[in-house]
Amino acid sequence: MNIQRFTRERAQAAHNGTILASAFVPEGMTAPFGSAWGYMEPGKAMEAHRHPTQEIYVVISGRGVVTVDQEQAEVGPGDVIDIPPDADHTIAAAGPDPLLWAAMWWEVE
């Protein structure tokens, strides 16, 4: 058994330093998707960006506001956010606690 758990100590700055991120698929395991934990402190926001892959975020803890192509929504634990290919998107930590989410992305045909 291999259990992956997010820790700030193993995470690295990503998206121009606007979030901390680390892989959550265990080393040596091949997955048909890219993946990362995303983490940010309260009051922070990830830089807006886009890419040609399909992506989902699964909010683990904290509260946030996600923006996908100008559409905004409040999100919290258990929410799954669908981010279509080439959509501008960002997420901000909107509550009093840090925001932690799992991101998965894959190529679309």
Rosetta constraint file for C-alpha pairs under 8 A:
AtomPair CA 2 CA 26 HARMONIC 7.16 0.50
AtomPair CA 3 CA 26 HARMONIC 7.98 0.50
AtomPair CA 4 CA 24 HARMONIC 5.85 0.50
AtomPair CA 4 CA 25 HARMONIC 7.28 0.50
AtomPair CA 4 CA 26 HARMONIC 6.72 0.50
AtomPair CA 5 CA 24 HARMONIC 7.35 0.50
AtomPair CA 6 CA 10 HARMONIC 7.69 0.50
AtomPair CA 6 CA 11 HARMONIC 7.70 0.50
AtomPair CA 6 CA 22 HARMONIC 7.38 0.50
AtomPair CA 6 CA 24 HARMONIC 7.58 0.50
AtomPair CA 6 CA 37 HARMONIC 6.71 0.50
AtomPair CA 7 CA 11 HARMONIC 6.52 0.50
AtomPair CA 8 CA 20 HARMONIC 7.44 0.50
AtomPair CA 10 CA 22 HARMONIC 6.82 0.50
AtomPair CA 11 CA 20 HARMONIC 5.56 0.50
AtomPair CA 11 CA 21 HARMONIC 5.04 0.50
AtomPair CA 11 CA 22 HARMONIC 4.78 0.50
AtomPair CA 12 CA 20 HARMONIC 5.20 0.50
AtomPair CA 12 CA 21 HARMONIC 5.42 0.50
AtomPair CA 12 CA 22 HARMONIC 6.43 0.50
AtomPair CA 13 CA 17 HARMONIC 4.73 0.50
AtomPair CA 13 CA 18 HARMONIC 7.07 0.50
AtomPair CA 13 CA 19 HARMONIC 5.83 0.50
AtomPair CA 13 CA 20 HARMONIC 4.57 0.50
AtomPair CA 13 CA 21 HARMONIC 6.30 0.50
AtomPair CA 14 CA 18 HARMONIC 6.43 0.50
AtomPair CA 14 CA 19 HARMONIC 5.49 0.50
AtomPair CA 14 CA 20 HARMONIC 5.74 0.50
AtomPair CA 14 CA 21 HARMONIC 6.08 0.50
AtomPair CA 15 CA 19 HARMONIC 6.38 0.50
AtomPair CA 15 CA 46 HARMONIC 6.82 0.50
AtomPair CA 15 CA 47 HARMONIC 6.19 0.50
AtomPair CA 16 CA 47 HARMONIC 7.34 0.50
AtomPair CA 18 CA 40 HARMONIC 7.60 0.50
AtomPair CA 18 CA 44 HARMONIC 7.37 0.50
AtomPair CA 18 CA 45 HARMONIC 6.45 0.50
AtomPair CA 18 CA 46 HARMONIC 4.92 0.50
AtomPair CA 18 CA 47 HARMONIC 6.19 0.50
AtomPair CA 19 CA 38 HARMONIC 6.56 0.50
AtomPair CA 19 CA 39 HARMONIC 5.72 0.50
AtomPair CA 19 CA 40 HARMONIC 5.22 0.50
AtomPair CA 19 CA 45 HARMONIC 7.66 0.50
AtomPair CA 19 CA 46 HARMONIC 5.95 0.50
AtomPair CA 20 CA 38 HARMONIC 5.92 0.50
AtomPair CA 20 CA 39 HARMONIC 5.10 0.50
AtomPair CA 20 CA 40 HARMONIC 6.34 0.50
AtomPair CA 21 CA 36 HARMONIC 6.10 0.50
AtomPair CA 21 CA 37 HARMONIC 5.25 0.50
AtomPair CA 21 CA 38 HARMONIC 4.75 0.50
AtomPair CA 21 CA 39 HARMONIC 6.27 0.50
AtomPair CA 22 CA 36 HARMONIC 5.25 0.50
AtomPair CA 22 CA 37 HARMONIC 5.27 0.50
AtomPair CA 22 CA 38 HARMONIC 7.15 0.50
AtomPair CA 23 CA 35 HARMONIC 5.92 0.50
AtomPair CA 23 CA 36 HARMONIC 4.24 0.50
AtomPair CA 23 CA 37 HARMONIC 6.08 0.50
AtomPair CA 24 CA 35 HARMONIC 6.35 0.50
AtomPair CA 24 CA 36 HARMONIC 5.47 0.50
AtomPair CA 24 CA 37 HARMONIC 6.20 0.50
AtomPair CA 25 CA 29 HARMONIC 6.77 0.50
AtomPair CA 25 CA 31 HARMONIC 7.46 0.50
AtomPair CA 25 CA 35 HARMONIC 6.74 0.50
AtomPair CA 25 CA 36 HARMONIC 7.81 0.50
AtomPair CA 32 CA 106 HARMONIC 7.20 0.50
AtomPair CA 33 CA 104 HARMONIC 6.35 0.50
AtomPair CA 33 CA 105 HARMONIC 5.51 0.50
AtomPair CA 33 CA 106 HARMONIC 4.80 0.50
AtomPair CA 33 CA 107 HARMONIC 7.90 0.50
AtomPair CA 34 CA 104 HARMONIC 5.55 0.50
AtomPair CA 34 CA 105 HARMONIC 5.15 0.50
AtomPair CA 34 CA 106 HARMONIC 6.29 0.50
AtomPair CA 35 CA 102 HARMONIC 7.28 0.50
AtomPair CA 35 CA 103 HARMONIC 5.47 0.50
AtomPair CA 35 CA 104 HARMONIC 4.41 0.50
AtomPair CA 35 CA 105 HARMONIC 6.43 0.50
AtomPair CA 36 CA 102 HARMONIC 5.92 0.50
AtomPair CA 36 CA 103 HARMONIC 5.31 0.50
AtomPair CA 36 CA 104 HARMONIC 6.76 0.50
AtomPair CA 37 CA 100 HARMONIC 7.08 0.50
AtomPair CA 37 CA 101 HARMONIC 5.81 0.50
AtomPair CA 37 CA 102 HARMONIC 4.60 0.50
AtomPair CA 37 CA 103 HARMONIC 6.19 0.50
AtomPair CA 38 CA 99 HARMONIC 7.95 0.50
AtomPair CA 38 CA 100 HARMONIC 5.69 0.50
AtomPair CA 38 CA 101 HARMONIC 5.18 0.50
AtomPair CA 38 CA 102 HARMONIC 6.07 0.50
AtomPair CA 38 CA 103 HARMONIC 6.94 0.50
AtomPair CA 39 CA 98 HARMONIC 7.07 0.50
AtomPair CA 39 CA 99 HARMONIC 5.61 0.50
AtomPair CA 39 CA 100 HARMONIC 4.60 0.50
AtomPair CA 39 CA 101 HARMONIC 6.60 0.50
AtomPair CA 40 CA 44 HARMONIC 6.36 0.50
AtomPair CA 40 CA 45 HARMONIC 7.50 0.50
AtomPair CA 40 CA 93 HARMONIC 6.59 0.50
AtomPair CA 40 CA 98 HARMONIC 5.66 0.50
AtomPair CA 40 CA 99 HARMONIC 5.41 0.50
AtomPair CA 40 CA 100 HARMONIC 6.86 0.50
AtomPair CA 41 CA 93 HARMONIC 6.62 0.50
AtomPair CA 41 CA 97 HARMONIC 7.09 0.50
AtomPair CA 41 CA 98 HARMONIC 4.45 0.50
AtomPair CA 41 CA 99 HARMONIC 6.48 0.50
AtomPair CA 42 CA 93 HARMONIC 5.00 0.50
AtomPair CA 42 CA 94 HARMONIC 6.20 0.50
AtomPair CA 42 CA 95 HARMONIC 6.14 0.50
AtomPair CA 42 CA 96 HARMONIC 5.81 0.50
AtomPair CA 42 CA 97 HARMONIC 5.68 0.50
AtomPair CA 42 CA 98 HARMONIC 5.08 0.50
AtomPair CA 42 CA 99 HARMONIC 7.04 0.50
AtomPair CA 43 CA 92 HARMONIC 7.05 0.50
AtomPair CA 43 CA 93 HARMONIC 5.45 0.50
AtomPair CA 43 CA 94 HARMONIC 5.89 0.50
AtomPair CA 43 CA 95 HARMONIC 7.52 0.50
AtomPair CA 44 CA 92 HARMONIC 5.79 0.50
AtomPair CA 44 CA 93 HARMONIC 5.65 0.50
AtomPair CA 44 CA 94 HARMONIC 7.93 0.50
AtomPair CA 45 CA 90 HARMONIC 7.26 0.50
AtomPair CA 45 CA 91 HARMONIC 5.87 0.50
AtomPair CA 45 CA 92 HARMONIC 3.98 0.50
AtomPair CA 45 CA 93 HARMONIC 6.28 0.50
AtomPair CA 46 CA 90 HARMONIC 5.58 0.50
AtomPair CA 46 CA 91 HARMONIC 5.64 0.50
AtomPair CA 46 CA 92 HARMONIC 6.20 0.50
AtomPair CA 47 CA 90 HARMONIC 6.16 0.50
AtomPair CA 48 CA 88 HARMONIC 6.28 0.50
AtomPair CA 48 CA 89 HARMONIC 5.28 0.50
AtomPair CA 48 CA 90 HARMONIC 4.66 0.50
AtomPair CA 49 CA 88 HARMONIC 5.34 0.50
AtomPair CA 49 CA 89 HARMONIC 5.67 0.50
AtomPair CA 49 CA 90 HARMONIC 6.85 0.50
AtomPair CA 50 CA 85 HARMONIC 7.64 0.50
AtomPair CA 50 CA 86 HARMONIC 5.21 0.50
AtomPair CA 50 CA 87 HARMONIC 5.51 0.50
AtomPair CA 50 CA 88 HARMONIC 4.76 0.50
AtomPair CA 50 CA 89 HARMONIC 6.41 0.50
AtomPair CA 51 CA 85 HARMONIC 6.29 0.50
AtomPair CA 51 CA 86 HARMONIC 5.00 0.50
AtomPair CA 51 CA 87 HARMONIC 7.27 0.50
AtomPair CA 52 CA 85 HARMONIC 4.71 0.50
AtomPair CA 52 CA 86 HARMONIC 4.90 0.50
AtomPair CA 52 CA 107 HARMONIC 7.38 0.50
AtomPair CA 53 CA 84 HARMONIC 7.41 0.50
AtomPair CA 53 CA 85 HARMONIC 4.82 0.50
AtomPair CA 53 CA 86 HARMONIC 7.12 0.50
AtomPair CA 53 CA 105 HARMONIC 6.08 0.50
AtomPair CA 53 CA 106 HARMONIC 5.40 0.50
AtomPair CA 53 CA 107 HARMONIC 4.89 0.50
AtomPair CA 53 CA 108 HARMONIC 6.32 0.50
AtomPair CA 54 CA 82 HARMONIC 7.98 0.50
AtomPair CA 54 CA 83 HARMONIC 6.20 0.50
AtomPair CA 54 CA 84 HARMONIC 5.14 0.50
AtomPair CA 54 CA 85 HARMONIC 4.74 0.50
AtomPair CA 54 CA 105 HARMONIC 5.45 0.50
AtomPair CA 54 CA 106 HARMONIC 5.52 0.50
AtomPair CA 54 CA 107 HARMONIC 6.32 0.50
AtomPair CA 54 CA 108 HARMONIC 6.43 0.50
AtomPair CA 55 CA 82 HARMONIC 6.32 0.50
AtomPair CA 55 CA 83 HARMONIC 5.05 0.50
AtomPair CA 55 CA 84 HARMONIC 6.52 0.50
AtomPair CA 55 CA 85 HARMONIC 7.32 0.50
AtomPair CA 55 CA 103 HARMONIC 6.96 0.50
AtomPair CA 55 CA 104 HARMONIC 5.57 0.50
AtomPair CA 55 CA 105 HARMONIC 4.15 0.50
AtomPair CA 55 CA 106 HARMONIC 6.65 0.50
AtomPair CA 56 CA 80 HARMONIC 6.58 0.50
AtomPair CA 56 CA 81 HARMONIC 5.32 0.50
AtomPair CA 56 CA 82 HARMONIC 4.80 0.50
AtomPair CA 56 CA 83 HARMONIC 5.74 0.50
AtomPair CA 56 CA 103 HARMONIC 5.71 0.50
AtomPair CA 56 CA 104 HARMONIC 5.49 0.50
AtomPair CA 56 CA 105 HARMONIC 6.53 0.50
AtomPair CA 57 CA 80 HARMONIC 5.59 0.50
AtomPair CA 57 CA 81 HARMONIC 5.04 0.50
AtomPair CA 57 CA 82 HARMONIC 6.95 0.50
AtomPair CA 57 CA 83 HARMONIC 7.95 0.50
AtomPair CA 57 CA 101 HARMONIC 6.23 0.50
AtomPair CA 57 CA 102 HARMONIC 5.53 0.50
AtomPair CA 57 CA 103 HARMONIC 4.48 0.50
AtomPair CA 57 CA 104 HARMONIC 6.65 0.50
AtomPair CA 58 CA 77 HARMONIC 7.80 0.50
AtomPair CA 58 CA 78 HARMONIC 6.48 0.50
AtomPair CA 58 CA 79 HARMONIC 5.79 0.50
AtomPair CA 58 CA 80 HARMONIC 4.51 0.50
AtomPair CA 58 CA 81 HARMONIC 6.48 0.50
AtomPair CA 58 CA 101 HARMONIC 5.37 0.50
AtomPair CA 58 CA 102 HARMONIC 5.11 0.50
AtomPair CA 58 CA 103 HARMONIC 6.49 0.50
AtomPair CA 59 CA 75 HARMONIC 7.36 0.50
AtomPair CA 59 CA 76 HARMONIC 5.93 0.50
AtomPair CA 59 CA 77 HARMONIC 4.89 0.50
AtomPair CA 59 CA 78 HARMONIC 5.56 0.50
AtomPair CA 59 CA 79 HARMONIC 5.46 0.50
AtomPair CA 59 CA 80 HARMONIC 6.54 0.50
AtomPair CA 59 CA 99 HARMONIC 7.78 0.50
AtomPair CA 59 CA 100 HARMONIC 6.25 0.50
AtomPair CA 59 CA 101 HARMONIC 4.25 0.50
AtomPair CA 59 CA 102 HARMONIC 6.51 0.50
AtomPair CA 60 CA 76 HARMONIC 7.54 0.50
AtomPair CA 60 CA 77 HARMONIC 4.87 0.50
AtomPair CA 60 CA 78 HARMONIC 6.21 0.50
AtomPair CA 60 CA 99 HARMONIC 7.77 0.50
AtomPair CA 60 CA 100 HARMONIC 5.46 0.50
AtomPair CA 60 CA 101 HARMONIC 5.03 0.50
AtomPair CA 60 CA 102 HARMONIC 7.10 0.50
AtomPair CA 61 CA 76 HARMONIC 6.68 0.50
AtomPair CA 61 CA 77 HARMONIC 4.99 0.50
AtomPair CA 61 CA 98 HARMONIC 7.55 0.50
AtomPair CA 61 CA 99 HARMONIC 5.77 0.50
AtomPair CA 61 CA 100 HARMONIC 5.25 0.50
AtomPair CA 61 CA 101 HARMONIC 7.01 0.50
AtomPair CA 62 CA 76 HARMONIC 6.06 0.50
AtomPair CA 62 CA 77 HARMONIC 6.59 0.50
AtomPair CA 62 CA 93 HARMONIC 7.36 0.50
AtomPair CA 62 CA 95 HARMONIC 6.47 0.50
AtomPair CA 62 CA 96 HARMONIC 7.82 0.50
AtomPair CA 62 CA 97 HARMONIC 5.49 0.50
AtomPair CA 62 CA 98 HARMONIC 5.60 0.50
AtomPair CA 62 CA 99 HARMONIC 4.39 0.50
AtomPair CA 62 CA 100 HARMONIC 6.44 0.50
AtomPair CA 63 CA 74 HARMONIC 7.41 0.50
AtomPair CA 63 CA 75 HARMONIC 5.84 0.50
AtomPair CA 63 CA 76 HARMONIC 4.65 0.50
AtomPair CA 63 CA 77 HARMONIC 7.29 0.50
AtomPair CA 63 CA 93 HARMONIC 6.04 0.50
AtomPair CA 63 CA 94 HARMONIC 5.55 0.50
AtomPair CA 63 CA 95 HARMONIC 4.98 0.50
AtomPair CA 63 CA 96 HARMONIC 7.99 0.50
AtomPair CA 63 CA 97 HARMONIC 7.36 0.50
AtomPair CA 63 CA 98 HARMONIC 7.83 0.50
AtomPair CA 63 CA 99 HARMONIC 6.10 0.50
AtomPair CA 64 CA 74 HARMONIC 5.76 0.50
AtomPair CA 64 CA 75 HARMONIC 5.22 0.50
AtomPair CA 64 CA 76 HARMONIC 6.41 0.50
AtomPair CA 64 CA 91 HARMONIC 6.66 0.50
AtomPair CA 64 CA 92 HARMONIC 5.29 0.50
AtomPair CA 64 CA 93 HARMONIC 4.38 0.50
AtomPair CA 64 CA 94 HARMONIC 4.47 0.50
AtomPair CA 64 CA 95 HARMONIC 6.51 0.50
AtomPair CA 64 CA 99 HARMONIC 6.79 0.50
AtomPair CA 65 CA 72 HARMONIC 6.70 0.50
AtomPair CA 65 CA 73 HARMONIC 5.59 0.50
AtomPair CA 65 CA 74 HARMONIC 4.45 0.50
AtomPair CA 65 CA 75 HARMONIC 5.87 0.50
AtomPair CA 65 CA 91 HARMONIC 5.67 0.50
AtomPair CA 65 CA 92 HARMONIC 5.27 0.50
AtomPair CA 65 CA 93 HARMONIC 6.68 0.50
AtomPair CA 65 CA 94 HARMONIC 6.25 0.50
AtomPair CA 66 CA 72 HARMONIC 5.62 0.50
AtomPair CA 66 CA 73 HARMONIC 5.53 0.50
AtomPair CA 66 CA 74 HARMONIC 6.42 0.50
AtomPair CA 66 CA 75 HARMONIC 6.93 0.50
AtomPair CA 66 CA 89 HARMONIC 7.40 0.50
AtomPair CA 66 CA 90 HARMONIC 5.87 0.50
AtomPair CA 66 CA 91 HARMONIC 4.27 0.50
AtomPair CA 66 CA 92 HARMONIC 6.42 0.50
AtomPair CA 67 CA 71 HARMONIC 5.41 0.50
AtomPair CA 67 CA 72 HARMONIC 4.40 0.50
AtomPair CA 67 CA 73 HARMONIC 6.70 0.50
AtomPair CA 67 CA 88 HARMONIC 7.92 0.50
AtomPair CA 67 CA 89 HARMONIC 5.41 0.50
AtomPair CA 67 CA 90 HARMONIC 5.37 0.50
AtomPair CA 67 CA 91 HARMONIC 6.23 0.50
AtomPair CA 68 CA 72 HARMONIC 6.59 0.50
AtomPair CA 68 CA 83 HARMONIC 6.77 0.50
AtomPair CA 68 CA 87 HARMONIC 6.35 0.50
AtomPair CA 68 CA 88 HARMONIC 5.73 0.50
AtomPair CA 68 CA 89 HARMONIC 4.42 0.50
AtomPair CA 68 CA 90 HARMONIC 6.80 0.50
AtomPair CA 69 CA 87 HARMONIC 5.67 0.50
AtomPair CA 69 CA 88 HARMONIC 5.06 0.50
AtomPair CA 69 CA 89 HARMONIC 6.27 0.50
AtomPair CA 70 CA 88 HARMONIC 7.92 0.50
AtomPair CA 75 CA 79 HARMONIC 6.15 0.50
AtomPair CA 83 CA 87 HARMONIC 6.65 0.50
AtomPair CA 83 CA 89 HARMONIC 7.43 0.50
AtomPair CA 85 CA 108 HARMONIC 7.94 0.50
AtomPair CA 93 CA 97 HARMONIC 7.89 0.50
AtomPair CA 93 CA 98 HARMONIC 6.59 0.50
AtomPair CA 93 CA 99 HARMONIC 5.44 0.50
